[in-house]
């Protein structure tokens, strides 16, 4: 695991977008794992700017989202399919047939989870998985006690997650209580993981995820086991990390990051 601390939220967002840009530029057929949430809106905004301003090409890439609410129709404004369309898909030259999310409206949820895993495998696996982190430490909707080897499945959302996300629904009571999510094991199979977190409200959980023990109570701690995971945070989100000086030194001295400072 590498931890990169950028001074501002915009700096952290920009670096995340640059890494995605560089992957797409070097591998146009890349398979991207995508995430949703407020933190990701800035990343998608920058990618759209790169597409419109510099011709960043999405035409050959394929995408798989981490999760989707159960029970929402495909076009519902609260769905993650809608979120992705509004924030990214409608603005770039991506083929919508190559964009994949779990079908939370399916009548056969177990079958849908098997289908989703098979679709990822058929594409050769995920090259880069973009991740956020919830206040419970979840990646995807892998709430506390999610097994480290779990696969795509239905999960009940925790009360904390419901409180965190309910404001995105009008009225809040519309928010589903369950979702389909890639499992922790599914996420760890991505060739690279990239977690972005910003803001002081994420400082405590980031410290636990990065420097705490690996535990199923905080699914993001599983990323410590990944051979190529990069955590990008702004200074407020890094506030509780004990080894900030070391993380900054690595970013300034590793050749991989030349040109990104």
Order of alpha helices (4+ residues) and beta strands (2+ residues): beta-alpha-beta-alpha-beta-beta-alpha-beta-alpha-beta-beta-alpha-beta-alpha-beta-alpha-beta-alpha
